[in-house]
Amino acid sequence: MYEITETRTPQKRTWLRVFLTGLGLWLLTVVVTFATGNPNLVPTLVLLGSFLVPVTFVLWAYGRRHSSEVTSELLFSTFVTGGVLGVLSASLLETYLLHPSPFLFGGVGLIEEAAKLAALAFLCRGLQHKYAIDGVILGASVGFGFAAFESAGYAFTALFTENGLSVVTLVQTELLRGVLAPVGHGLWTAILGGVLFSASGRRHYAFTGRLVLTYLGVALLHALWDAMHSIALVVTLVLTGTPYEVELLGRGYEPSFTSSQAHVFTVLSWGGLVLVSLIGVLWLVRVRRRADREDRGLYWRF
């Protein structure tokens, strides 16, 4: 008999308290940093801004776990260790395997999703039973850990501009990545985790055709997300560009947009991101519903 735990305690809403407290601390850090110009506050600003949304979503998901095997220690391990392992392995593979080409973003998607999937499988290998819904939660934990460490790197890089250090650029980067975090790495790895655990069902993993197709599909969503700026640029020029602008793009230069072209580009780029996000969310809902059905079946069987 496997132990099933009911852990939904909406009255506590720990995740909400953590989010509101963290948001208040981050805003306070922003104000004090601008007021004092103290560079020693930059690490606090980067860490709070990069980890706030990922940690909040992991806490929210933890309250919906299915098995008592999914402990807080395991969740912490998948978030931190899985995130770091994913970032490091993806960085190594991208450095040595990828080169500038039209397929660059596809390669990034394949490598990063494989790195996160491998980290998830390694860290959760000791689970006695792999419930699909727990796979969604643990996959999200690895993905959000990856996103948190990646966002910290982007925020730190954004600090350095041609005109010197720019806290404004850092804050803008953290705000944008924080808003987009729920529909990025955490979402994609949650889908993979649900399918991986659903395919397995016992102590050992089962790598099925469904898992392979899911991996390829998630990598495609990842690639489309990363490439959306370029896609929107090309489509904008195809629809509104002059022959000279198209020629500049063919030579590798990004032409200056008119105001009307800028509007078209903005609609296409953000519309594309919304579409990719919607596909991912609907896919996750479908994986979650299937996981619920499978887990109910396993519960009655045991």
TAWOFEN-V468286 format. One record per backbone hydrogen bond with DSSP energy under -0.5 kcal/mol. CO is the residue of the C=O (numbers start at 1). NH is the residue of the N-H. If there is no record, write none. Layout:
# TAWOFEN-V468286
co;nh
CO;NH
CO;NH
This chain:
# TAWOFEN-V468286
co;nh
3;68
5;7
7;9
9;12
9;13
13;17
14;18
15;19
16;20
17;21
18;22
19;23
20;24
21;25
22;26
23;27
24;28
25;29
26;30
27;31
28;32
29;33
30;34
31;35
32;36
33;37
37;39
38;41
39;42
41;45
42;46
43;47
44;48
45;49
46;50
47;51
48;52
51;55
52;56
53;57
54;58
55;59
56;60
57;61
58;62
59;63
61;64
62;65
66;5
67;70
69;71
71;75
72;76
73;77
74;78
75;79
76;80
77;81
77;82
79;83
80;84
81;85
82;86
83;87
84;88
85;89
86;90
87;91
88;92
89;93
90;94
91;95
92;96
93;97
94;98
101;104
103;107
104;108
105;109
106;110
107;111
108;112
109;113
110;114
111;115
112;116
113;117
114;118
115;119
116;120
117;121
118;122
119;123
120;124
122;125
124;127
129;131
131;135
132;136
133;137
134;138
135;139
136;140
137;141
138;142
139;143
140;144
141;145
142;146
143;147
144;148
145;149
146;150
147;151
148;152
149;153
150;154
151;155
152;156
153;157
154;158
155;159
156;159
157;160
159;161
159;166
161;164
164;161
166;170
167;171
168;172
169;173
170;174
171;175
172;176
173;177
174;178
175;179
176;180
177;181
180;183
181;184
181;186
184;188
185;189
186;190
187;191
188;192
189;193
190;194
191;195
192;196
193;197
194;198
195;199
196;200
197;201
204;202
205;207
206;208
208;212
209;213
210;214
211;215
212;216
213;217
214;218
215;219
216;220
217;221
218;222
219;223
220;224
221;225
222;226
223;227
224;228
225;228
227;231
228;232
229;233
230;234
231;235
232;236
233;237
234;238
235;239
236;240
237;241
242;246
243;247
244;248
245;249
246;250
247;251
248;253
249;252
253;255
258;262
259;263
260;264
261;265
262;266
263;267
264;268
265;269
266;270
267;271
268;272
269;273
270;274
271;275
272;276
273;277
274;278
275;279
276;280
277;281
278;282
279;283
280;284
281;285
282;286
283;287
284;288
285;289
286;290
287;291
288;292
289;293
290;294
291;295
292;296
293;297
294;298
295;299
296;300
297;301
298;302
